Amino acid sequence: MKRAGIDPDEVEEDIMHTRINRTIGAVLLSGACSLVAVPAIAQQTPPDNTKVNTADRAKGAVTADQQKENATDRDLAKRIRQAVVGDKSLSTYAHNVKIVAQDGQVTLKGPVRSEAEKTAIEVKATEIAGAGKVTNDITIAPEDAPKKPKS
């Protein structure tokens, strides 16, 4: 039915064209944004801690895959991880230390930026796990280690 000279088929066709144009515009815009982001990502130095991981291959070395799958150890590691990551004064290195809980014993491993960070993480782990339950195998990253680029 036509009202005041408006053809419903033409209105429906106009709506369809508008939707198609908006969709095409959105696709082109998202593609352009991707092209801008790629060079920034490509400039970052890829992480390489192969030398650090070599130490994990030593016989008797505690690794994350050795952590027991019991609720107590998982909860212990989770609470320590939350305390470490929750401390925004720590570096990304410190936030990423390995925390391995085995039968209530906790081993901390990986590089951090300073002796102060190493101590801070050990204190947090000891507060949660208890005195005598934490082995601190954290190392201090060399000064020339790549730092996370500022965004």
C-alpha positions in Angstrom: 0.0 0.0 0.0 1.3 3.4 -0.9 1.0 6.4 1.4 1.6 9.9 0.3 3.7 8.8 -2.7 6.1 6.6 -0.8 6.7 3.2 -2.3 7.4 0.6 0.5 9.6 -1.4 -1.8 11.8 1.7 -2.3 12.0 2.4 1.4 13.0 -1.3 2.1 15.6 -1.1 -0.7 17.0 2.2 0.8 17.3 0.6 4.2 19.1 -2.4 2.8 21.6 -0.2 0.9 22.2 1.8 4.1 22.9 -1.3 6.1 25.3 -2.6 3.3 27.1 0.7 3.2 27.6 0.7 7.0 28.8 -2.9 7.0 31.3 -2.1 4.3 32.5 1.0 6.1 32.9 -0.9 9.4 35.0 -3.6 7.6 37.2 -1.1 5.9 37.7 0.8 9.2 38.7 -2.3 11.1 41.1 -3.3 8.3 42.7 0.2 8.4 43.1 -0.1 12.2 44.8 -3.5 11.8 47.3 -2.0 9.4 48.2 0.7 11.9 48.6 -1.8 14.8 50.8 -4.3 12.9 54.0 -2.1 12.6 53.9 -1.3 16.4 53.7 -5.0 17.2 56.4 -5.9 14.7 58.9 -3.5 16.3 58.8 -5.2 19.7 61.8 -7.4 20.6 60.6 -11.0 20.8 61.1 -12.5 24.3 63.9 -14.9 24.5 64.6 -16.6 27.8 66.0 -19.8 26.3 69.1 -19.6 28.5 66.9 -19.2 31.6 64.7 -22.2 30.5 67.9 -24.3 30.1 68.3 -24.4 33.8 64.8 -25.9 34.1 66.1 -29.0 32.2 68.6 -29.8 34.9 67.9 -33.0 36.8 66.0 -32.4 39.9 64.9 -28.9 38.9 61.4 -27.9 40.0 59.2 -27.0 37.1 55.6 -25.9 36.8 54.5 -29.2 35.3 55.5 -30.9 38.6 52.9 -29.0 40.6 50.3 -31.4 42.1 46.7 -31.2 40.9 45.3 -31.1 44.3 43.1 -28.2 45.5 45.4 -27.2 48.3 48.4 -26.6 46.2 46.5 -24.9 43.4 44.9 -22.6 45.9 48.2 -21.8 47.5 49.8 -21.0 44.2 46.8 -18.9 43.1 46.8 -16.8 46.3 50.5 -16.1 46.0 50.1 -15.2 42.3 47.3 -12.8 43.2 49.4 -11.1 45.8 52.3 -10.8 43.4 50.3 -9.5 40.4 48.2 -7.3 42.7 51.4 -5.4 43.6 51.6 -2.8 40.8 55.0 -1.5 42.0 56.6 -4.8 40.7 57.8 -5.1 37.1 56.3 -7.4 34.5 59.3 -9.7 35.1 58.2 -10.0 38.7 54.6 -10.5 37.9 55.6 -13.5 35.7 57.8 -15.4 38.1 57.1 -19.2 38.3 55.2 -20.2 41.4 55.2 -24.0 42.0 53.5 -25.5 45.0 54.1 -29.1 45.9 52.7 -30.6 49.1 52.6 -27.1 50.7 56.2 -26.3 49.7 56.5 -23.3 47.3 59.3 -22.8 44.9 59.8 -19.3 43.2 61.7 -19.2 40.0 62.5 -16.8 37.2 64.1 -13.4 36.6 63.1 -10.1 38.3 64.5 -6.6 37.9 66.0 -6.1 41.3 66.9 -7.6 44.7 64.1 -5.6 46.2 61.6 -7.3 43.9 63.1 -10.7 44.7 62.7 -10.0 48.4 59.1 -8.6 48.0 57.9 -11.7 46.2 59.5 -14.0 48.8 57.9 -12.0 51.7 54.5 -12.3 50.0 54.9 -16.0 49.4 56.1 -16.6 53.0 53.1 -14.6 54.4 50.7 -16.9 52.5 52.6 -20.3 52.7 54.2 -20.0 56.1 57.8 -19.7 57.4 60.1 -22.4 56.1 57.8 -23.3 53.2 59.3 -21.1 50.5 62.4 -21.8 48.3 63.5 -18.6 46.5 65.3 -19.5 43.3 64.5 -16.1 41.7 67.3 -14.5 39.8 68.1 -10.8 39.0 67.8 -10.0 35.3 70.8 -8.3 33.8 70.6 -4.6 33.3 70.7 -5.0 29.5 67.7 -7.4 29.4 64.9 -6.0 27.2 62.4 -4.0 29.0 58.7 -3.9 28.1 58.1 -1.0 25.7 55.9 1.7 27.0 52.5 2.0 25.2 
